[in-house]
Every structure is written in C-alpha cells, then in structure tokens.
C-alpha cells in the first residue's frame, strides 16, 4: 500500500493564506520522507480535492487519507466533504479512502492553542 495524504483546507483568494497549509505539508514530508502529500482547498484556491487526489493516485498512491485542516465542524466538514469523499470512492473504487478527524477536534491541537493563548 502506498499512502497518499491530502491536507484539506478552506481556501482563500489571498496567496499568503496558503503558506501555513503548505508549511504543514513540508513538515509532514520532512518527518515522513516516504509520505506523498498534497494540499487541497474547498473553495477560492486550487487544487480542489478531486484534483489533488488524482495527482496522488497518478503518482502511485493506493490509499488516500484526507485530513481536514478545519478548527470546527462547519458546513464544509459536515456536508460538503462527505459528499466529495463518496464521489472519490465511486471514481476510484480500488483506492482505499479514509477521513481523519477535523484537526480542531484533536486534543493535541486544543492543548497547543490553549498554550499559545496564554504565552507571553
């Protein structure tokens, strides 16, 4: 199995908005040199989830893990993402797809944000 990881964020027209998302991708690749990572955006930026997924699969990924880089369970995570993931499963039935929890629900991130909030 060759694992692909899609870091999925909201998106923005401002190119600077992408920098933290791409920094996460670079850190994943540094920490896991064999990782195949792509960034994708729900709107206002490219690539979108199907395009990023197609690139990973074209590069040999046989499993795709989608990691939603959202702080909370909004409409994109609650409604749009499950529909998109189902469409991906239908398009590539031989690829294993998994969906990570929204990062804002991860206890480690909540702890980190709390530490940053009180940092002087």
C-alpha positions as CSV (number, residue, x, y, z in Angstrom):
1,X,0.0,0.0,0.0
2,X,1.3,3.5,-0.9
3,X,-0.3,6.1,1.3
4,X,-1.3,9.5,0.0
5,X,-2.2,12.3,2.3
6,X,-4.4,15.3,1.3
7,X,-4.3,18.2,3.6
8,X,-7.6,19.9,3.0
9,X,-8.2,23.5,3.9
10,X,-10.9,26.1,3.2
11,X,-9.1,28.3,0.7
12,X,-8.7,32.0,0.1
13,X,-8.0,34.3,-2.8
14,X,-5.0,35.7,-0.9
15,X,-2.0,33.6,-1.9
16,X,-0.4,34.3,1.5
17,X,-3.2,32.3,3.1
18,X,-1.8,29.1,1.6
19,X,1.6,29.4,3.4
20,X,0.7,27.8,6.7
21,X,-1.1,24.9,4.9
22,X,2.0,24.3,2.6
23,X,4.2,24.6,5.7
24,X,2.3,21.7,7.3
25,X,2.8,19.7,4.1
26,X,6.5,20.4,4.1
27,X,6.8,19.3,7.8
28,X,4.9,16.1,7.1
29,X,7.3,15.3,4.2
30,X,10.3,16.2,6.4
31,X,9.0,14.0,9.3
32,X,7.9,11.1,6.9
33,X,10.2,11.2,3.9
34,X,8.2,8.5,2.1
35,X,4.9,10.4,2.5
36,X,3.1,11.5,-0.6
37,X,1.4,14.7,0.4
38,X,-0.9,17.2,-1.5
39,X,-2.7,20.3,-0.4
40,X,-6.3,20.9,-1.5
41,X,-8.9,23.6,-0.9
42,X,-12.6,23.6,-0.7
43,X,-13.0,26.9,-2.5
44,X,-11.3,30.0,-3.7
45,X,-8.0,28.3,-4.4
46,X,-6.6,25.3,-6.3
47,X,-6.2,22.5,-6.4
48,X,-9.5,21.1,-5.2
49,X,-9.9,17.7,-3.5
50,X,-10.5,15.7,-6.7
51,X,-7.6,17.3,-8.5
52,X,-5.2,16.7,-5.6
53,X,-6.4,13.2,-5.2
54,X,-6.0,12.4,-8.9
55,X,-2.4,13.7,-8.7
56,X,-1.6,11.4,-5.7
57,X,-3.1,8.4,-7.4
58,X,-1.3,9.2,-10.7
59,X,1.9,9.2,-8.6
60,X,1.2,5.7,-7.3
61,X,-0.9,6.2,-4.2
62,X,-3.2,3.2,-3.5
63,X,-4.7,4.7,-0.3
64,X,-5.7,8.3,0.4
65,X,-6.1,9.8,3.8
66,X,-8.0,13.2,3.8
67,X,-7.0,15.4,6.8
68,X,-9.4,18.4,7.2
69,X,-7.4,21.3,8.5
70,X,-10.5,23.0,10.0
71,X,-10.9,24.2,13.5
72,X,-14.5,23.3,13.8
73,X,-17.3,21.3,12.3
74,X,-18.7,23.7,9.8
75,X,-20.8,23.1,6.7
76,X,-17.8,22.1,4.5
77,X,-16.8,19.4,7.0
78,X,-20.3,18.3,7.9
79,X,-22.0,18.3,4.5
80,X,-19.7,19.0,1.6
81,X,-16.7,16.8,2.5
82,X,-18.7,13.6,2.9
83,X,-20.3,14.1,-0.5
84,X,-16.9,14.7,-2.1
85,X,-15.4,11.7,-0.4
86,X,-18.2,9.5,-1.6
87,X,-17.7,10.8,-5.2
88,X,-14.0,10.0,-4.9
89,X,-14.8,6.4,-3.7
90,X,-17.0,5.9,-6.7
91,X,-14.5,7.3,-9.2
92,X,-11.6,5.2,-7.8
93,X,-13.2,2.1,-6.2
94,X,-9.8,0.3,-5.9
95,X,-8.3,3.1,-3.8
96,X,-8.8,3.0,0.0
97,X,-10.1,6.3,1.3
98,X,-10.1,7.4,4.9
99,X,-11.1,10.6,6.6
100,X,-9.2,11.9,9.6
101,X,-11.0,13.9,12.3
102,X,-11.1,17.6,11.9
103,X,-7.9,18.9,13.4
104,X,-9.7,21.3,15.7
105,X,-11.2,18.3,17.4
106,X,-7.8,16.8,18.2
107,X,-6.9,17.2,21.9
108,X,-3.3,17.9,21.0
109,X,-4.3,20.9,18.9
110,X,-6.7,22.2,21.6
111,X,-3.8,22.0,24.1
112,X,-1.4,23.7,21.8
113,X,-3.9,26.6,21.1
114,X,-4.5,27.0,24.8
115,X,-0.8,27.2,25.5
116,X,-0.4,29.8,22.7
117,X,-3.3,31.8,24.1
118,X,-1.5,32.3,27.5
119,X,2.0,32.7,26.1
120,X,3.7,35.9,27.0
